[in-house]
Amino acid sequence: MSHQITIKPSNHVFTVHDGETILEAALREGFVIAYGCRNGACGTCKGKVLEGLVDYGKYQEHALPDTEKKVGMALFCQARPLTDLGVECREIGAAKDIQIRTLPCRVQKMRRIAPDIMMLYLKLPAHERLQFLAGQYIDILMKDGMRRSLSMASAPHDDTFLQLHLRNYGGPFSDYVFHRMTEKEILRFEGPLGTFFLREDSAKPIILLASGTGFAPIKAIVEHVLYKGIKRPMTLYWGGRVRADLYMNDLAEQWQREHGVRYVPVLSDARPEDRWTGRTGLVHRAVTEDHPDLS
């Protein structure tokens, strides 16, 4: 049975079909509400059920504590309506007109840029281009039905290849990439996905925060900003355990030197051989030390 969902305060209306989550139906009908992991772990898609009943689905408790659930909050990537609903959530207008597609691609080039980090260059068919916003991600569709979400490290204007940064965490996809994948292989992916991108309707300074291969979407955003000539002050904080984790440190230093992007690298477990003289500790703490008031 289908149910009608009304988003407040915009009064946008869409229909959820049997088996769909609220997020899946919203995206299918072109309404992009804020979301991230799509598996009930991050809490980005959290919204309030103002009217009606939902099945909350499976989720991690830290993403939706009982105290929030009792006041009507739900994770829309997991929740399914049991009745017509009125909901309150964040809508992201800038991504609304970008089509989510399933496409084939060729692994054009593989480059190991650190002992446990691989850079992949994916080439789309000659007649295809992927429209996306800097910071978004794609889901690699594996043959067993599993998905692996990876942020695009290339900016939209640089669309010859899609660049991905992958750390070898020992999971099925990273194990395959590091031990069996070869160049020229064909993959399939779905995208673009996610609501992590620069809001350009602001003049405020920009603080960019990355840990490990979380640098990938940040790289895309910085390159997009430089390409468009956006003049807002930018500070990049990039954290790792050891020096090798800052695998494109030279590029970040080049941004600082040539474009005035302030760069603050931070290591939490620097080794003697790193000869590290920069900031130490956890990268998010470096941000709050420098900017105790983020307003």
C-alpha positions in Angstrom: 0.0 0.0 0.0 1.3 3.5 -0.9 1.4 6.4 1.5 1.6 10.1 0.9 4.3 12.2 2.6 4.1 15.9 3.1 7.4 17.7 3.9 7.1 20.8 6.2 7.5 23.7 5.9 7.9 23.4 2.0 4.6 21.4 1.6 6.3 19.3 -1.0 4.4 16.0 -1.5 5.6 12.6 -2.6 4.4 9.0 -2.5 6.1 6.0 -0.8 5.5 2.7 -2.4 5.5 -0.7 -0.7 8.9 -1.7 0.6 10.5 1.8 0.1 12.0 3.9 2.9 11.0 7.6 3.1 14.5 8.6 1.8 14.3 6.2 -1.2 10.9 7.5 -2.2 11.9 11.2 -1.8 15.0 10.7 -4.0 13.0 8.8 -6.6 10.6 11.7 -6.9 13.3 14.3 -7.0 13.2 15.7 -3.5 16.7 15.6 -2.0 16.6 15.5 1.8 19.9 15.5 3.8 21.4 12.1 4.0 24.8 10.4 4.3 25.4 6.7 5.0 21.9 5.3 4.1 22.3 2.5 6.6 21.1 4.0 9.9 24.5 4.8 11.3 25.3 8.5 10.7 22.1 10.3 11.7 22.3 12.9 8.8 18.8 12.0 7.5 17.2 12.4 10.9 13.8 14.2 10.8 10.7 14.6 12.8 7.4 12.8 12.2 4.7 15.4 12.8 1.7 13.3 11.8 1.2 9.6 11.3 3.0 6.4 12.2 6.3 4.8 10.9 8.2 1.5 11.2 11.6 2.8 12.4 13.5 -0.1 10.7 17.0 -1.2 11.7 19.5 1.5 12.9 22.4 2.0 15.3 21.2 3.3 18.6 23.7 6.2 18.8 22.2 7.6 15.6 18.7 7.6 17.1 18.6 7.5 20.9 15.3 6.6 22.6 15.0 10.1 24.0 14.9 11.5 20.4 12.6 8.7 19.2 10.1 9.6 22.0 9.8 13.1 20.7 9.0 12.0 17.1 12.5 11.8 15.5 13.2 9.1 12.9 16.0 8.1 10.5 14.4 8.5 7.0 16.9 6.2 5.4 15.4 3.3 7.4 11.9 4.4 8.4 8.9 3.2 6.4 5.5 4.8 6.7 2.6 2.9 8.1 0.1 5.7 7.4 0.2 9.0 5.4 2.8 11.3 7.1 3.6 14.9 7.7 7.4 15.2 8.3 9.9 17.9 9.0 13.4 17.6 7.5 16.2 19.4 5.8 15.7 19.6 2.0 18.8 20.2 -0.2 17.7 22.2 -3.2 21.0 22.3 -5.1 21.1 18.6 -5.8 17.4 18.3 -6.7 17.8 18.3 -10.5 20.8 15.9 -10.6 19.8 12.5 -11.8 21.0 9.4 -9.9 22.1 6.9 -12.5 23.6 3.4 -12.7 26.5 3.3 -15.1 29.4 1.1 -16.2 32.9 2.3 -16.0 36.4 1.1 -16.8 39.3 1.0 -14.3 41.6 3.2 -16.4 44.4 3.5 -14.0 45.4 2.3 -10.5 48.0 4.2 -8.5 49.2 3.2 -5.0 49.9 6.5 -3.4 50.6 5.1 0.1 51.3 1.6 1.4 47.5 1.1 2.1 45.9 3.7 -0.2 45.0 3.2 -3.8 43.9 5.9 -6.2 41.5 4.7 -8.9 40.7 6.5 -12.1 37.4 5.4 -13.6 36.5 6.2 -17.2 32.9 6.3 -18.3 31.7 5.2 -21.8 32.6 7.7 -24.5 29.1 9.1 -24.8 28.5 9.5 -21.0 29.3 12.1 -18.4 28.3 12.1 -14.7 26.8 15.3 -13.4 27.5 15.7 -9.7 28.4 18.2 -7.0 31.9 18.4 -5.5 31.8 16.3 -2.3 29.3 13.7 -3.4 29.9 10.0 -3.6 29.1 6.9 -5.7 28.2 3.3 -4.7 30.3 0.7 -6.4 27.9 -2.2 -7.1 29.6 -5.5 -6.4 28.7 -8.8 -8.0 27.4 -10.3 -4.8 24.9 -7.4 -4.3 27.0 -5.5 -1.8 27.8 -1.8 -2.2 31.0 0.1 -1.4 30.5 3.9 -1.0 33.4 6.0 -2.1 33.6 9.8 -2.4 34.7 11.3 -5.7 38.0 13.1 -5.4 37.7 14.9 -8.7 35.8 18.1 -9.2 32.8 18.3 -11.6 34.7 20.3 -14.2 37.5 17.7 -14.4 35.3 14.9 -15.7 37.7 13.0 -18.0 38.0 10.4 -15.1 36.3 9.9 -11.8 39.0 9.8 -9.2 38.5 7.7 -6.0 40.8 7.2 -3.0 40.5 3.8 -1.3 42.2 2.7 2.0 42.7 -1.0 2.4 40.6 -1.7 5.5 40.5 -5.4 4.7 36.9 -5.4 3.5 35.7 -7.4 0.5 36.1 -4.6 -2.0 39.4 -3.2 -0.8 40.8 -6.7 -0.6 39.8 -7.2 -4.2 41.2 -3.8 -5.3 44.6 -4.3 -3.6 45.1 -8.0 -4.5 43.2 -9.0 -7.6 41.9 -6.0 -9.6 43.6 -5.1 -12.8 43.5 -2.1 -15.1 40.8 -2.1 -17.8 38.3 -4.0 -15.7 34.7 -3.0 -15.9 32.8 -1.9 -12.8 29.2 -0.7 -12.3 28.2 2.1 -9.9 25.2 4.2 -8.8 25.4 7.9 -8.2 25.9 10.7 -7.5 24.8 10.3 -3.9 25.0 12.3 -0.7 24.4 15.9 0.5 27.9 16.7 1.5 28.8 19.6 -0.8 29.7 23.3 -0.5 26.8 25.7 0.1 27.7 28.5 -2.1 24.9 31.0 -1.0 27.1 32.3 1.8 30.0 34.7 2.3 31.2 33.0 5.5 34.7 31.6 5.8 35.1 27.8 5.1 36.6 25.3 7.4 37.4 21.9 5.8 38.0 18.9 8.0 39.4 15.6 6.8 40.8 12.4 8.3 42.6 9.9 6.2 40.9 9.2 2.9 38.2 11.6 3.9 40.5 14.0 2.1 38.9 12.8 -1.2 35.7 14.9 -1.1 37.5 17.8 0.4 40.0 17.7 -2.5 37.0 17.9 -4.9 35.5 20.9 -3.0 38.8 22.8 -2.9 39.4 22.3 -6.7 35.8 23.3 -7.4 36.3 26.5 -5.3 39.5 27.4 -7.1 38.0 26.7 -10.5 35.0 28.9 -9.8 37.1 31.7 -8.3 35.2 31.7 -5.0 37.0 34.1 -2.7 35.8 33.0 0.7 38.7 32.3 3.2 39.4 28.6 3.5 41.3 26.6 6.1 41.9 22.9 5.6 42.6 20.6 8.6 43.8 17.2 7.6 44.5 14.5 10.2 46.2 11.2 10.1 48.0 8.8 12.4 51.4 8.9 10.8 53.1 11.0 8.1 52.2 8.6 5.3 48.5 9.1 5.9 48.8 12.6 4.5 49.2 11.0 1.1 48.7 14.2 -1.0 50.5 16.6 1.4 52.4 18.2 -1.4 49.1 19.2 -3.1 47.7 20.7 0.0 50.9 22.7 0.5 50.6 23.9 -3.1 47.1 25.2 -2.5 48.5 27.1 0.5 51.4 28.5 -1.4 49.6 29.4 -4.7 46.0 30.1 -3.6 46.1 31.1 0.0 44.3 28.1 1.4 45.5 27.8 5.0 46.6 24.2 5.6 46.9 22.6 9.1 48.1 19.0 9.0 47.7 17.1 12.3 49.2 13.7 13.3 47.9 11.7 16.3 50.6 9.0 16.4 53.7 10.4 14.7 56.7 8.0 14.6 60.3 9.1 15.2 61.1 8.5 11.5 58.3 11.0 10.6 60.4 13.8 12.1 57.1 15.6 12.7 57.2 19.2 14.0 53.6 20.1 13.2 50.4 19.9 15.2 49.7 16.7 17.1 46.6 15.1 18.6 43.1 14.6 17.1 42.3 16.7 14.1 38.9 17.9 15.3 40.4 19.1 18.5 42.8 21.3 16.5 39.8 22.9 14.9 38.1 23.6 18.2 41.3 24.9 19.7 41.7 27.4 16.8 38.0 28.2 16.5 36.2 27.8 19.8 33.2 29.7 18.4 32.2 28.4 15.0 29.2 30.7 14.5 
